[in-house]
Amino acid sequence: FSFDERFSLVKEGTADLKNVTVFPSSQYIISSSSLPGYFKKESMQGDILLDATQDIISFAQVADILNIKVRFCGEEPKDIFTKRYNDNMERLLPEYGLRFEVIQRKESGGQVISASRVRQCLKDGKLEEIRALVPETTYKYLEKRGNANDE
């Protein structure tokens, strides 16, 4: 999915949340510039070293400008790279006056919900299974996109 598609889906999926503002990031927020290993993690083998300092400093600067006091992240039981990124944030964000809170990962069918799981369902043509994994707005988009691909 393109950035524009993902951005639109996030805006639509959070439209009912009055205390949420969605805005586009730049090359300095979780990007190949600030955290290159994140975008290559599938090809990395063995023990992954991660230094997310630059990414976290960039976020802290943006957070200060936007008056953000807490960074929320989903727990990460599967992806070791993302788990280490979360560990880095937990260690470094308080140095910038930011609280770090981990939100328990949602589950469906006894498994955590992940983008990888959704992508696999898409690949396998299991659109109805996706309904329990994503917001209704995203499901409708995927359903429509699937029909468009069938034409």
TANORWO-V6526 format. One record per pair of residues at least 12 apart in sequence whose C-alpha atoms are under 10 Angstrom apart, sorted by sequence separation. I is the first residue (numbers start at 1). GAP is how many residues later the second one is. D is the distance in whole Angstrom. If there is no record, write none. Layout:
i:I gap:GAP d:D
i:I gap:GAP d:D
This chain:
i:10 gap:12 d:7
i:11 gap:12 d:9
i:37 gap:12 d:9
i:38 gap:12 d:9
i:59 gap:12 d:9
i:74 gap:12 d:9
i:89 gap:12 d:10
i:90 gap:12 d:9
i:118 gap:12 d:6
i:121 gap:12 d:10
i:127 gap:12 d:8
i:130 gap:12 d:9
i:131 gap:12 d:10
i:10 gap:13 d:10
i:37 gap:13 d:8
i:73 gap:13 d:7
i:87 gap:13 d:10
i:117 gap:13 d:9
i:118 gap:13 d:10
i:130 gap:13 d:10
i:8 gap:14 d:9
i:36 gap:14 d:10
i:37 gap:14 d:9
i:38 gap:14 d:10
i:72 gap:14 d:10
i:86 gap:14 d:9
i:118 gap:14 d:10
i:7 gap:15 d:8
i:35 gap:15 d:9
i:37 gap:15 d:9
i:86 gap:15 d:10
i:118 gap:15 d:7
i:127 gap:15 d:8
i:128 gap:15 d:9
i:7 gap:16 d:8
i:35 gap:16 d:8
i:36 gap:16 d:10
i:73 gap:16 d:9
i:86 gap:16 d:8
i:117 gap:16 d:9
i:118 gap:16 d:8
i:127 gap:16 d:7
i:7 gap:17 d:7
i:34 gap:17 d:10
i:35 gap:17 d:6
i:73 gap:17 d:10
i:113 gap:17 d:10
i:7 gap:18 d:10
i:34 gap:18 d:8
i:35 gap:18 d:9
i:71 gap:18 d:9
i:115 gap:18 d:9
i:34 gap:19 d:9
i:35 gap:19 d:8
i:36 gap:19 d:10
i:71 gap:19 d:9
i:113 gap:19 d:9
i:114 gap:19 d:8
i:115 gap:19 d:9
i:127 gap:19 d:9
i:4 gap:20 d:9
i:34 gap:20 d:6
i:35 gap:20 d:6
i:109 gap:20 d:10
i:113 gap:20 d:6
i:114 gap:20 d:9
i:122 gap:20 d:9
i:3 gap:21 d:9
i:33 gap:21 d:9
i:34 gap:21 d:5
i:35 gap:21 d:9
i:108 gap:21 d:10
i:112 gap:21 d:9
i:113 gap:21 d:8
i:125 gap:21 d:9
i:30 gap:22 d:9
i:33 gap:22 d:9
i:34 gap:22 d:9
i:71 gap:22 d:8
i:108 gap:22 d:10
i:34 gap:23 d:10
i:70 gap:23 d:9
i:109 gap:23 d:9
i:30 gap:24 d:10
i:31 gap:24 d:8
i:34 gap:24 d:8
i:69 gap:24 d:10
i:70 gap:24 d:10
i:108 gap:24 d:7
i:109 gap:24 d:10
i:122 gap:24 d:9
i:29 gap:25 d:9
i:30 gap:25 d:6
i:69 gap:25 d:10
i:107 gap:25 d:9
i:108 gap:25 d:7
i:28 gap:26 d:9
i:29 gap:26 d:6
i:30 gap:26 d:9
i:75 gap:26 d:9
i:76 gap:26 d:9
i:107 gap:26 d:8
i:28 gap:27 d:7
i:29 gap:27 d:8
i:69 gap:27 d:10
i:70 gap:27 d:9
i:71 gap:27 d:7
i:72 gap:27 d:8
i:73 gap:27 d:8
i:74 gap:27 d:9
i:75 gap:27 d:6
i:76 gap:27 d:9
i:77 gap:27 d:10
i:106 gap:27 d:9
i:28 gap:28 d:10
i:29 gap:28 d:10
i:30 gap:28 d:9
i:69 gap:28 d:7
i:70 gap:28 d:5
i:71 gap:28 d:6
i:72 gap:28 d:6
i:73 gap:28 d:6
i:74 gap:28 d:5
i:75 gap:28 d:6
i:76 gap:28 d:9
i:77 gap:28 d:8
i:28 gap:29 d:10
i:29 gap:29 d:7
i:30 gap:29 d:9
i:56 gap:29 d:9
i:68 gap:29 d:10
i:69 gap:29 d:5
i:70 gap:29 d:5
i:71 gap:29 d:5
i:72 gap:29 d:5
i:73 gap:29 d:5
i:74 gap:29 d:5
i:75 gap:29 d:5
i:76 gap:29 d:7
i:28 gap:30 d:6
i:29 gap:30 d:6
i:55 gap:30 d:10
i:68 gap:30 d:8
i:69 gap:30 d:6
i:70 gap:30 d:6
i:71 gap:30 d:6
i:72 gap:30 d:6
i:73 gap:30 d:6
i:74 gap:30 d:6
i:75 gap:30 d:6
i:28 gap:31 d:8
i:50 gap:31 d:7
i:68 gap:31 d:9
i:69 gap:31 d:9
i:70 gap:31 d:7
i:71 gap:31 d:9
i:72 gap:31 d:7
i:73 gap:31 d:9
i:74 gap:31 d:6
i:75 gap:31 d:9
i:48 gap:32 d:8
i:49 gap:32 d:8
i:50 gap:32 d:9
i:52 gap:32 d:9
i:53 gap:32 d:9
i:56 gap:32 d:8
i:57 gap:32 d:10
i:60 gap:32 d:10
i:64 gap:32 d:9
i:73 gap:32 d:9
i:74 gap:32 d:9
i:29 gap:33 d:9
i:47 gap:33 d:9
i:48 gap:33 d:7
i:51 gap:33 d:9
i:52 gap:33 d:6
i:56 gap:33 d:7
i:60 gap:33 d:7
i:63 gap:33 d:9
i:64 gap:33 d:9
i:28 gap:34 d:10
i:47 gap:34 d:9
i:50 gap:34 d:7
i:51 gap:34 d:8
i:52 gap:34 d:9
i:55 gap:34 d:9
i:59 gap:34 d:9
i:60 gap:34 d:10
i:63 gap:34 d:10
i:64 gap:34 d:9
i:78 gap:34 d:9
i:49 gap:35 d:8
i:50 gap:35 d:7
i:52 gap:35 d:10
i:53 gap:35 d:8
i:57 gap:35 d:9
i:60 gap:35 d:9
i:61 gap:35 d:9
i:63 gap:35 d:8
i:77 gap:35 d:8
i:79 gap:35 d:10
i:48 gap:36 d:9
i:49 gap:36 d:10
i:52 gap:36 d:6
i:53 gap:36 d:8
i:56 gap:36 d:7
i:57 gap:36 d:8
i:60 gap:36 d:6
i:76 gap:36 d:9
i:78 gap:36 d:9
i:25 gap:37 d:10
i:42 gap:37 d:10
i:44 gap:37 d:10
i:50 gap:37 d:10
i:51 gap:37 d:8
i:52 gap:37 d:8
i:56 gap:37 d:7
i:59 gap:37 d:10
i:60 gap:37 d:9
i:75 gap:37 d:10
i:41 gap:38 d:9
i:50 gap:38 d:8
i:57 gap:38 d:10
i:60 gap:38 d:8
i:76 gap:38 d:10
i:41 gap:39 d:9
i:42 gap:39 d:10
i:53 gap:39 d:8
i:57 gap:39 d:8
i:41 gap:40 d:7
i:52 gap:40 d:9
i:53 gap:40 d:10
i:56 gap:40 d:9
i:41 gap:41 d:9
i:38 gap:43 d:7
i:37 gap:44 d:8
i:38 gap:44 d:8
i:38 gap:47 d:9
i:35 gap:50 d:9
i:13 gap:121 d:9
i:14 gap:121 d:9
i:13 gap:122 d:6
i:12 gap:123 d:9
i:13 gap:123 d:8
i:14 gap:123 d:9
i:12 gap:124 d:10
i:13 gap:124 d:6
i:10 gap:125 d:9
i:12 gap:125 d:6
i:13 gap:125 d:7
i:9 gap:126 d:9
i:11 gap:126 d:10
i:12 gap:126 d:8
i:10 gap:127 d:9
i:9 gap:128 d:7
i:10 gap:128 d:8
i:9 gap:129 d:6
i:8 gap:130 d:10
i:9 gap:130 d:10
i:6 gap:132 d:9
i:9 gap:132 d:8
i:5 gap:136 d:10
